[in-house]
């Protein structure tokens, strides 16, 4: 746990420095109006305002622009693999990505609800982790209300489809998605643990 906290601290520090440097050099700031006009091709899967209709596709509304930019660039550059998103992102410029991120970050995410039978276990894992299994609390990076940390590119989780979050946590656990912190957090989680915490964050307001 101590080493995880150290890694988080280093990540926060380096990200803040990068953000400051970008500001100092006059990096392009996304335009939400331009992003709205560019989002037409995204609407089929993610909805016109970023609230997707089905859990196969994540909700983008209310997500941090920093996280959306990082994710779209990862798809475009091949660092994150997905047949659909790789093709969609391939033609996007950095300005296109910044505009789309600005637009979706300003939208309001639709609310979800936690399954009643999963509240207790989900809240325990999210707020406190489970030391007996070596599982760290989600609040360390994503905050008590699930809003994440924009400057550190820790995503907002609140209101996200439970099924989508469940799929991503399993991918981290099984090594299909690579992220040093998330792989470490998820590696000791059972399917039941993942289902419970995914449902819990989906119901956060």
N, C-alpha and C positions, 0 to 999 in steps of 0.2 A: 504493500500500500504506500509506504514511504517513497519508493522509487517511482510509483505511478504519479504521485503528487509532484515529484521533481520534474518528471517529463512534461506534465501539464504546465508547470510554471515556466519551463523553458519554451514551450510552444507558445504560450501567451506572450512572453517577452519578445520572441522573434517575430511573431505576427504583428505586434504593435509597432515594432521598428519598421517593418516593411510598409505598413499602412502610412506611417509618418513620412517615410521616404517618398511614397507615391504622391502624397499630397504636396510635398515640397517641389516635386518635379512637374507639377501640373498635369497629372494623369487624367485621362478622360473620365468624367463622371456620368453615369448612365442617365438617360432621359426617359422618364416613365411614359410620356406621351408617345415618343418614338417606339418604346417597347410595346405599348398596346397595339400599335399598327403592325408591328413585326410578329405579334403573338398569334396571328390567325392560324398558322400551320401547327401551333402547339395545342390549339383549343380542342381538336378532335380527341386527344387523350387526356389533357389536363383541365379542360373546361375553359370557358372564355375569361374567367377571373382567377384561374389557377386552382379551383376546387373541382377536382376530378370526380366523375360520377361513379367510378368503380375503383376498388382497392388494388387492382392490377397496376394502376398508375398513381404515383404519389401526388398529394396536394402540394402545390407550390405557393399558394397564397400565404402571405405573412412570413415567408421564409426570409432569412437574412440575405441581402444582396451579395454579401461576401461569399456565403456558402453556395448560392446559386451560380455565381460567376466561376468559382473554383470547380464546381461539379460539371458545368457545361464545357469548360476548357478541358477537363479530364476526359470527357466523352469525345470531344473534338480531336484531342491529341493522342487518343488511344490508351491513356493511363487507366481509364475505367472502361470496361467492355460491356456493351449492350448493342445488339444488332440494330434496334430501332433508333436509339439515341445517338449511336455513332454516326448513322447516316444523316439524321436530322441536324446534328451539330457540325458536321464536316464543313459546311459552307459558311458558317458563322464567323464574322470578324470579331475582334475584341470589343469593338464598339457595339455591334449587334448584341453580344452577350451582356455587356454592361447595361444596355437599354432594356433588354428582357428582364434582367435581374432587378433593375429599378422598378419596373412595372409590377412584377409579381410580389415584390417585397412590400408594396404599398396596398395590396389587397387584403381583405379580411378572411381568415380561414374559417370554414364552417366547423361547427362544434360536433364532437363525438360523445360517446358514452361508454363507460367501463362496464364490463359484465359483472353483475353483482357478486358472483361467486369467485371472482378473481381480484377483487379490491384489496383484500388483506395482504395476500402474497405480493401482488403487484406494487402496492404502496411500500411494503417492507423493502423490496429489492430496489425500488427507485430511490427511496429516501435514505435507506441505511445500508443497502447491500446485504450480503450474507457472509460473514467472516468464516463461518464453518465450512463454506464451499470456496472461499477465496474470490468472492464476487464483490467488486467495488460498487458503491452507490452511484447512481446515475446523476444525482444532484451535483456532484463534483464538477461536471462539465456542462450539464444542461440546465442547472438551476432548479429551485424548488417548484417553479410553475412550468418548467419545460421550455422556457424561451431561449435557452442556449446562450452563447456568447458570440456576438457578431465579429468582434475584433480577433477572436481566436479561431474563427471559422468552425465553431461548434454549433450545429444546426438547432433550430427550434424543433421540438418534437410534439408540442401540444396540438391536439386535434387531428394528428395524422392518422390515416387508416391503420387500424390495429393489424390487419393482415399484411399490409405493406411493411410495417415496422418488424413484424414477426419474421418475414422473409429475409429482411436485411440483417437482422440479428443472427439468424441461422447461417447466413452467408459469411458473416464475420467469424462466427464460431468454427465453421467448417473450412475456413481459409479461402473461400471463393471470392471474398472481398478482403483487400489488404489495408489495414490501418493499425499501426502499432498499439495504440491505446485500446481501440475497439476490439481487436483480436484478443487482447489480454483480458478485457472485461468479460467477453462473451464465452471464452473457452471453457469455463466451468459451469455454464448454464445448461440446464436440461430443457427439453422441449416445453415442459410445463412452466418452468421459470420464464422462458422467453414469451410464451403466450400470455402469462400474467402481466408482465411488465409492459408488453406491447399494448395490451388492452388498457392498462392504467394510463399510459401517456396519451392514448387516444381520447381519453375522457378528461384530460386536464383542460382547464379553462384559462 
